Amino acid sequence: MDTVALILAAGSGSRLGGETPKQFRLLAGQPVLRRTVSTFIRHPRVDAVRVVIGSNDDADYQRAVGDLSLLPPVVGGASRQQSGRIGLESLMEQEPRHVLIHDAARPCVPSEVIDRVLDALQDTPGAAPVLPMTDTIKRGDGRGFATDTVDRGDLWRAQTPQGFEYRQILAAHQAATDRELTDDAAVASAAGMPVRLVQGDVVNIKLTTMDDLRRAEQSFGYPEMRIGNGFDVHRFCAGDQVTLCGVAIPHTHGLSGHSDADAGWHALTDAILGALCDGDIGEHFPPGDGRWRNTDSAVFLADAAKRVAAAGGEVAHLDLTVICQAPKLAPHRQAMRERTAATLGVPVGRISVKATTTEGLGFTGRGEGIAAQATATLRFYQGLK
Ligand code: MG
């Protein structure tokens, strides 16, 4: 095997906010890791790709890239340097001639940068893409004042992928376990390996802040937006609770229906299917089909989420209005948002749940049943058929 790409994705860094490590965040509708890995899989001079993941990341990894043609992942260590060494040691069986080591958090790497690194490896054992320093570089005195201006003529900002002769960089890493070094080029230099500097690219940014994520997203162009609406009604029957957005709410009646009669999730499911132009809930889950009797409506909503993902899209926003005279929904609204978010795998901040009465008018006003209407906004970056 000539060239293997090692993608370092073991970091748990989340300066972007939220619980999800940045390599699993969505970037223009796809997980960051999937975009990064796909660039290397598609590159004609890369023979195989392996990802180094964190010890708790297997489920996220499978969701993000489980269907792609990759070497099995390996679990990294406590630092980037340890993860790099563990990744290199895991390739002893393949023993490639060259290895490219790349940060998962650089999903916009142009294939030309990969080419320049591989070209340099034809006659040198190490290569790293760099950018010149364009700003004037000041040295501070530690108290917030400038002392002198540093000559920037031979200063460079290092990017990845960095490329190496496999056996040499493996030995360099194994010899550097007693030191903390910031990148693989530093590990190589410490072992006396020459590292040629090749031209990087300004679009090859490392995602660190929310601003970086937005900048990277812009490089994929404007998404296509789709909006769908849904409406549903269920009649009250004997009982002591209703289920709305998966939340059991005590009431003087139950709701009658073939499934669990969750009018909220039925309206949301139809709104999503409407935005996809993909039929309606009754077509995918016919009431005449005994399989769906008393079904938890989470099944319908999760199915709609799967259809969105299969079409290359993501849920940008959902807005639900539940219409009834009683029960009072305000105390349950947050739980309804959270259950919906968890079922769809969408941040709760993208989901709105509202409630209204009809001032005693009409069938909801007379307390005969509950109605729900919903709007779904979906985003697609690849464009829909
Ligand atoms: Mg219904």
Residues whose N, C-alpha, C, O or C-beta is under 5 A from the ligand:
A	BS01	MG	D232 V233 H266
